Amino acid sequence: MAEGVDAMRNPVVRLIGLVRRGEARWLNYLLASGLALGSDAGLFLLLLSAGLTPMIASAIGYCAGILVHWLVSSRLVFADGAAARGTGERHRQKLLFIGSAMIGLALTTAIVGVGTALGLDPRLAKLAAIVVSFQATYLLRRHIVFRAAVA
């Protein structure tokens, strides 16, 4: 029994368990989000150091991340559910993707705005926003934007 408890605590074993249960898409989405987050956070920190307000810097960074995320999500993570280029369905997916991103943007800017208004360091507020926005946009994209990918 002790081995089972140790295995559950080991992140590698848990990761393998996720893949075995068919949750590889979530892991791929996590990697795609990491790339988008790098773009987002890097630009956020650059703009913050340039003197922009935290909310504006956060919004601009997030918009850059949207572009990176679409490219990776539509070509790799949800490629099996992405419509053919140049079709009306692809256009619909882009609009839905942008809509999901706008929900994430609203969550992100609200959390950063409220957090900084409450005296939190903008970077900590941004971290909280990342966690909430990540899960919300994943669920929207998996179940609405690229729903054919998981049928």
NULUMNU-9893 format. One record per residue (C-alpha): residue number from 1; x, z, y. Coordinates in pm, whole numbers. Layout:
<resi=NUM | x=X | z=Z | y=Y>
...
//
This chain:
<resi=1 | x=0 | z=0 | y=0>
<resi=2 | x=288 | z=74 | y=236>
<resi=3 | x=410 | z=-283 | y=192>
<resi=4 | x=70 | z=-416 | y=301>
<resi=5 | x=76 | z=-200 | y=615>
<resi=6 | x=432 | z=-312 | y=696>
<resi=7 | x=333 | z=-674 | y=643>
<resi=8 | x=43 | z=-639 | y=885>
<resi=9 | x=276 | z=-502 | y=1150>
<resi=10 | x=533 | z=-777 | y=1109>
<resi=11 | x=456 | z=-1048 | y=1368>
<resi=12 | x=605 | z=-1325 | y=1151>
<resi=13 | x=379 | z=-1233 | y=860>
<resi=14 | x=79 | z=-1222 | y=1094>
<resi=15 | x=175 | z=-1561 | y=1237>
<resi=16 | x=197 | z=-1712 | y=889>
<resi=17 | x=-142 | z=-1560 | y=813>
<resi=18 | x=-290 | z=-1728 | y=1120>
<resi=19 | x=-159 | z=-2067 | y=1010>
<resi=20 | x=-288 | z=-2017 | y=656>
<resi=21 | x=-633 | z=-1934 | y=790>
<resi=22 | x=-642 | z=-2266 | y=976>
<resi=23 | x=-570 | z=-2126 | y=1318>
<resi=24 | x=-276 | z=-2357 | y=1380>
<resi=25 | x=-473 | z=-2525 | y=1661>
<resi=26 | x=-480 | z=-2194 | y=1849>
<resi=27 | x=-103 | z=-2161 | y=1803>
<resi=28 | x=-49 | z=-2518 | y=1924>
<resi=29 | x=-272 | z=-2440 | y=2220>
<resi=30 | x=-60 | z=-2132 | y=2285>
<resi=31 | x=252 | z=-2351 | y=2296>
<resi=32 | x=82 | z=-2604 | y=2523>
<resi=33 | x=-26 | z=-2320 | y=2746>
<resi=34 | x=331 | z=-2197 | y=2755>
<resi=35 | x=444 | z=-2531 | y=2893>
<resi=36 | x=163 | z=-2535 | y=3147>
<resi=37 | x=231 | z=-2172 | y=3234>
<resi=38 | x=596 | z=-2252 | y=3297>
<resi=39 | x=488 | z=-2514 | y=3549>
<resi=40 | x=225 | z=-2284 | y=3698>
<resi=41 | x=437 | z=-1969 | y=3721>
<resi=42 | x=748 | z=-2149 | y=3836>
<resi=43 | x=564 | z=-2313 | y=4123>
<resi=44 | x=379 | z=-1987 | y=4199>
<resi=45 | x=706 | z=-1795 | y=4233>
<resi=46 | x=865 | z=-2074 | y=4437>
<resi=47 | x=571 | z=-2089 | y=4679>
<resi=48 | x=547 | z=-1710 | y=4696>
<resi=49 | x=914 | z=-1690 | y=4794>
<resi=50 | x=852 | z=-1963 | y=5053>
<resi=51 | x=601 | z=-1735 | y=5224>
<resi=52 | x=264 | z=-1863 | y=5102>
<resi=53 | x=-5 | z=-1605 | y=5040>
<resi=54 | x=-36 | z=-1498 | y=4675>
<resi=55 | x=-383 | z=-1650 | y=4635>
<resi=56 | x=-278 | z=-1990 | y=4774>
<resi=57 | x=46 | z=-1992 | y=4574>
<resi=58 | x=-150 | z=-1899 | y=4262>
<resi=59 | x=-406 | z=-2176 | y=4315>
<resi=60 | x=-142 | z=-2446 | y=4372>
<resi=61 | x=60 | z=-2335 | y=4070>
<resi=62 | x=-251 | z=-2334 | y=3856>
<resi=63 | x=-339 | z=-2689 | y=3962>
<resi=64 | x=6 | z=-2810 | y=3855>
<resi=65 | x=-47 | z=-2636 | y=3522>
<resi=66 | x=-381 | z=-2817 | y=3479>
<resi=67 | x=-209 | z=-3155 | y=3480>
<resi=68 | x=56 | z=-3046 | y=3231>
<resi=69 | x=-209 | z=-2888 | y=3007>
<resi=70 | x=-428 | z=-3201 | y=3001>
<resi=71 | x=-134 | z=-3416 | y=2899>
<resi=72 | x=-33 | z=-3186 | y=2613>
<resi=73 | x=-385 | z=-3090 | y=2503>
<resi=74 | x=-527 | z=-3441 | y=2490>
<resi=75 | x=-224 | z=-3591 | y=2320>
<resi=76 | x=-118 | z=-3315 | y=2081>
<resi=77 | x=-339 | z=-3008 | y=2045>
<resi=78 | x=-680 | z=-3177 | y=2038>
<resi=79 | x=-563 | z=-3534 | y=1970>
<resi=80 | x=-809 | z=-3566 | y=1681>
<resi=81 | x=-1097 | z=-3493 | y=1918>
<resi=82 | x=-973 | z=-3684 | y=2220>
<resi=83 | x=-1170 | z=-3996 | y=2299>
<resi=84 | x=-998 | z=-4333 | y=2329>
<resi=85 | x=-841 | z=-4406 | y=2666>
<resi=86 | x=-1049 | z=-4611 | y=2905>
<resi=87 | x=-1384 | z=-4508 | y=2756>
<resi=88 | x=-1674 | z=-4325 | y=2913>
<resi=89 | x=-1627 | z=-4045 | y=2659>
<resi=90 | x=-1264 | z=-4000 | y=2769>
<resi=91 | x=-1383 | z=-3980 | y=3129>
<resi=92 | x=-1639 | z=-3716 | y=3025>
<resi=93 | x=-1366 | z=-3517 | y=2850>
<resi=94 | x=-1147 | z=-3530 | y=3159>
<resi=95 | x=-1433 | z=-3403 | y=3373>
<resi=96 | x=-1510 | z=-3125 | y=3125>
<resi=97 | x=-1139 | z=-3038 | y=3105>
<resi=98 | x=-1122 | z=-3015 | y=3483>
<resi=99 | x=-1440 | z=-2806 | y=3479>
<resi=100 | x=-1285 | z=-2566 | y=3229>
<resi=101 | x=-972 | z=-2556 | y=3443>
<resi=102 | x=-1183 | z=-2475 | y=3750>
<resi=103 | x=-1333 | z=-2181 | y=3563>
<resi=104 | x=-980 | z=-2072 | y=3478>
<resi=105 | x=-874 | z=-2127 | y=3839>
<resi=106 | x=-1164 | z=-1916 | y=3966>
<resi=107 | x=-1074 | z=-1639 | y=3723>
<resi=108 | x=-706 | z=-1663 | y=3813>
<resi=109 | x=-746 | z=-1660 | y=4190>
<resi=110 | x=-1012 | z=-1386 | y=4177>
<resi=111 | x=-797 | z=-1162 | y=3959>
<resi=112 | x=-487 | z=-1221 | y=4174>
<resi=113 | x=-691 | z=-1169 | y=4493>
<resi=114 | x=-859 | z=-850 | y=4375>
<resi=115 | x=-538 | z=-721 | y=4220>
<resi=116 | x=-333 | z=-769 | y=4535>
<resi=117 | x=-616 | z=-626 | y=4749>
<resi=118 | x=-600 | z=-315 | y=4531>
<resi=119 | x=-227 | z=-292 | y=4594>
<resi=120 | x=-96 | z=-443 | y=4269>
<resi=121 | x=219 | z=-647 | y=4276>
<resi=122 | x=108 | z=-1015 | y=4282>
<resi=123 | x=316 | z=-1084 | y=3971>
<resi=124 | x=130 | z=-814 | y=3774>
<resi=125 | x=-203 | z=-945 | y=3897>
<resi=126 | x=-96 | z=-1294 | y=3788>
<resi=127 | x=-9 | z=-1163 | y=3440>
<resi=128 | x=-357 | z=-1015 | y=3402>
<resi=129 | x=-504 | z=-1344 | y=3521>
<resi=130 | x=-301 | z=-1539 | y=3267>
<resi=131 | x=-440 | z=-1339 | y=2974>
<resi=132 | x=-803 | z=-1372 | y=3081>
<resi=133 | x=-780 | z=-1737 | y=3184>
<resi=134 | x=-597 | z=-1839 | y=2866>
<resi=135 | x=-865 | z=-1716 | y=2630>
<resi=136 | x=-1152 | z=-1841 | y=2845>
<resi=137 | x=-1015 | z=-2195 | y=2875>
<resi=138 | x=-918 | z=-2213 | y=2508>
<resi=139 | x=-1272 | z=-2131 | y=2402>
<resi=140 | x=-1421 | z=-2381 | y=2647>
<resi=141 | x=-1185 | z=-2658 | y=2542>
<resi=142 | x=-1217 | z=-2596 | y=2171>
<resi=143 | x=-1595 | z=-2566 | y=2165>
<resi=144 | x=-1702 | z=-2795 | y=2450>
<resi=145 | x=-1436 | z=-3035 | y=2580>
<resi=146 | x=-1285 | z=-3143 | y=2246>
<resi=147 | x=-1566 | z=-3024 | y=2017>
<resi=148 | x=-1524 | z=-3319 | y=1777>
<resi=149 | x=-1173 | z=-3193 | y=1703>
<resi=150 | x=-1302 | z=-2891 | y=1513>
<resi=151 | x=-1612 | z=-3041 | y=1353>
//
